[in-house]
Each structure stands twice: as structure tokens, then as C-alpha cells.
């Protein structure tokens, strides 16, 4: 049963749920901004990562940079 788990496991699970929800919300909110900055950038991964970080979403900026690096977009 979930109720029988320890308090630390419950806190960790709550933290993970909150973090995932925040990432999804930031992706939905910042998606249009990322596409706009990427279209104007000569180096899409690096520049969009910097712009989004300045916009207050450093995790989303790092995710965009990493995804572009892995897919070979430079």
C-alpha cells in the first residue's frame, strides 16, 4: 500500500510529481518563445538555451541545448 511507505519516500515522490508538473508547464509556456529565438539564431541550440535562461527558465534552456546537441542541430 502507498500509505505504508516511509515519510521520506512520500516526500520524494511529491517532489518528483511537482518537478515534472513544473517542467511540463514551463515547456507549454516557453514553447513559443523558444521557437521564436531558435528561428532568429545562427546557432540554435546554444543561443536558444541562453535566451530561455535569461527569460527565467534555465532548466528548459538546458534541455533545449542538450536536445539540439543530441540530434545534431548546430
GITA-V301792 format. One record per backbone hydrogen bond with DSSP energy under -1.0 kcal/mol. CO is the residue of the C=O (numbers start at 0). NH is the residue of the N-H. If there is no record, write none. Layout:
BEGIN
co=CO nh=NH
co=CO nh=NH
END
This chain:
BEGIN
co=1 nh=4
co=5 nh=9
co=6 nh=10
co=7 nh=11
co=8 nh=12
co=9 nh=13
co=10 nh=14
co=11 nh=15
co=12 nh=16
co=13 nh=17
co=14 nh=18
co=15 nh=19
co=16 nh=20
co=17 nh=21
co=18 nh=22
co=19 nh=23
co=20 nh=24
co=21 nh=25
co=22 nh=26
co=23 nh=27
co=24 nh=28
co=25 nh=29
co=26 nh=30
co=29 nh=33
co=30 nh=34
co=31 nh=35
co=32 nh=36
co=33 nh=37
co=34 nh=38
co=35 nh=39
co=42 nh=46
co=43 nh=47
co=44 nh=48
co=45 nh=49
co=46 nh=50
co=47 nh=51
co=48 nh=52
co=49 nh=53
co=50 nh=54
co=51 nh=56
co=52 nh=55
co=56 nh=60
co=57 nh=61
co=58 nh=62
co=59 nh=63
co=60 nh=64
co=61 nh=65
co=62 nh=66
co=63 nh=67
co=64 nh=68
co=65 nh=69
co=66 nh=70
co=67 nh=72
END
